[in-house]
Amino acid sequence: MAVFVPENSKIKMVILTQNNESNAVWYSPIQQNQRNSKSIISSMLRRFDKHKLAKITNVIQFYENGNLIEQINLID
């Protein structure tokens, strides 16, 4: 079974980058679906902070069931 599957993951994280860089979409691990959304978002942010995208990101948006549940603006 795959770890990340768009159709089965509880949380979708949209990473909006700066300066003509490609935006990215990450999905929460399926095995975390039983956890509450805040906990999943927290663990996704920990992984994101270590990624090279963290340095070129303007906004991070989190979606659950297609609805925006949280947005973080990284650039003022």
Residue frames as qw, qx, qy, qz and C-alpha x, y, z in Angstrom:
[[0.000, 0.889, 0.457, 0.000, 0.00, 0.00, 0.00],
 [0.385, 0.551, -0.026, 0.740, 1.30, 3.47, -0.89],
 [0.344, -0.338, -0.475, 0.736, 2.13, 5.97, 1.84],
 [0.136, 0.441, 0.076, -0.884, 0.77, 9.05, 0.02],
 [0.182, 0.379, 0.807, 0.414, -2.33, 8.76, -2.16],
 [0.109, -0.111, -0.059, -0.986, -4.19, 11.95, -3.16],
 [0.551, -0.333, -0.501, -0.578, -7.58, 10.22, -3.05],
 [0.735, -0.395, -0.546, 0.075, -7.01, 8.70, 0.40],
 [0.415, 0.033, -0.395, 0.819, -4.91, 11.26, 2.27],
 [0.180, -0.749, -0.578, 0.269, -6.76, 13.38, 4.83],
 [0.108, -0.870, -0.012, 0.482, -4.80, 16.62, 4.31],
 [0.665, 0.529, 0.213, 0.482, -3.53, 18.28, 1.14],
 [0.352, -0.722, 0.022, 0.595, -0.78, 20.90, 1.54],
 [0.557, 0.738, 0.208, 0.320, -0.39, 23.42, -1.29],
 [0.539, -0.496, 0.077, 0.676, 2.98, 25.19, -1.35],
 [0.395, 0.887, 0.203, 0.128, 2.87, 28.50, -3.21],
 [0.704, -0.202, 0.083, 0.676, 6.38, 29.58, -4.13],
 [0.020, 0.866, -0.018, -0.499, 7.93, 32.89, -5.11],
 [0.047, 0.696, -0.502, -0.512, 9.55, 34.07, -8.34],
 [0.672, 0.437, -0.437, -0.408, 8.47, 31.77, -11.18],
 [0.067, -0.270, 0.950, -0.142, 9.32, 28.66, -9.16],
 [0.507, -0.200, -0.731, -0.410, 6.99, 25.70, -9.52],
 [0.592, -0.391, 0.301, -0.637, 4.33, 25.37, -6.84],
 [0.274, 0.145, -0.949, 0.059, 4.07, 22.02, -5.09],
 [0.749, -0.329, -0.060, -0.572, 1.39, 19.84, -3.52],
 [0.148, 0.242, -0.916, 0.282, 2.06, 17.39, -0.70],
 [0.729, -0.344, -0.367, -0.464, -0.36, 14.89, 0.80],
 [0.481, -0.543, 0.559, -0.401, -0.45, 13.60, 4.36],
 [0.138, 0.209, -0.967, -0.036, 0.54, 9.98, 4.98],
 [0.630, -0.265, -0.527, -0.505, -2.45, 7.67, 4.89],
 [0.592, -0.226, -0.709, 0.309, -1.50, 6.05, 8.18],
 [0.125, -0.086, -0.394, 0.907, -2.08, 9.45, 9.87],
 [0.278, -0.384, -0.511, -0.717, -5.72, 9.73, 8.72],
 [0.537, -0.570, -0.621, 0.030, -7.06, 8.77, 12.16],
 [0.398, -0.271, -0.303, 0.822, -5.18, 11.70, 13.80],
 [0.120, 0.865, 0.367, -0.320, -6.75, 15.14, 14.17],
 [0.547, 0.767, 0.142, 0.305, -6.04, 17.69, 11.43],
 [0.147, -0.947, 0.262, -0.110, -3.89, 19.99, 13.60],
 [0.716, -0.453, 0.508, 0.152, -1.59, 17.11, 14.50],
 [0.778, 0.357, 0.402, 0.324, -1.19, 16.10, 10.86],
 [0.296, 0.922, 0.018, 0.249, -0.50, 19.70, 9.82],
 [0.414, -0.834, 0.364, 0.015, 2.12, 20.03, 12.55],
 [0.765, -0.209, 0.540, 0.280, 3.98, 16.93, 11.35],
 [0.640, 0.622, 0.316, 0.322, 3.77, 18.07, 7.71],
 [0.053, 0.980, -0.118, 0.151, 5.25, 21.44, 8.68],
 [0.613, -0.622, 0.457, 0.171, 8.14, 19.74, 10.48],
 [0.759, 0.151, 0.506, 0.380, 8.99, 17.84, 7.30],
 [0.397, 0.852, 0.225, 0.258, 8.52, 20.98, 5.19],
 [0.254, -0.943, 0.198, 0.077, 10.91, 23.05, 7.33],
 [0.625, -0.420, 0.566, 0.335, 13.73, 20.64, 6.41],
 [0.675, 0.457, 0.509, 0.278, 12.97, 20.75, 2.67],
 [0.371, -0.041, 0.253, 0.893, 14.59, 23.08, 0.12],
 [0.034, -0.644, -0.558, -0.522, 11.15, 24.49, -0.74],
 [0.402, -0.734, -0.431, 0.339, 10.99, 26.16, 2.68],
 [0.377, -0.388, 0.088, 0.837, 13.40, 28.88, 1.50],
 [0.006, 0.014, 0.477, 0.879, 11.34, 29.90, -1.54],
 [0.138, -0.536, -0.824, -0.125, 7.76, 29.60, -0.24],
 [0.136, -0.326, 0.007, -0.935, 5.34, 32.52, 0.16],
 [0.651, -0.179, 0.194, -0.712, 2.18, 30.75, 1.36],
 [0.108, 0.026, -0.994, 0.003, 1.21, 27.30, 2.58],
 [0.633, -0.106, -0.022, -0.766, -2.43, 26.25, 2.37],
 [0.108, -0.048, 0.980, -0.162, -3.98, 23.16, 3.96],
 [0.608, -0.013, -0.295, -0.737, -7.12, 21.54, 2.61],
 [0.240, 0.018, 0.939, -0.245, -9.36, 18.85, 4.06],
 [0.377, 0.519, 0.766, -0.048, -12.13, 17.42, 1.87],
 [0.347, 0.553, 0.427, 0.625, -11.50, 20.22, -0.64],
 [0.219, -0.935, -0.220, -0.169, -12.02, 22.97, 1.95],
 [0.356, 0.547, -0.391, 0.649, -9.28, 25.40, 2.99],
 [0.684, -0.614, -0.390, 0.056, -8.77, 24.80, 6.73],
 [0.503, -0.735, 0.061, 0.451, -5.57, 26.79, 7.37],
 [0.589, 0.715, 0.005, 0.377, -3.27, 29.21, 5.57],
 [0.609, -0.610, 0.039, 0.505, 0.20, 30.32, 6.63],
 [0.416, 0.890, -0.048, 0.178, 1.80, 33.40, 5.06],
 [0.822, -0.258, -0.014, 0.507, 5.57, 33.14, 5.24],
 [0.395, 0.177, 0.137, 0.891, 6.46, 36.39, 3.45],
 [0.020, -0.672, -0.447, 0.591, 5.18, 39.72, 4.77]]
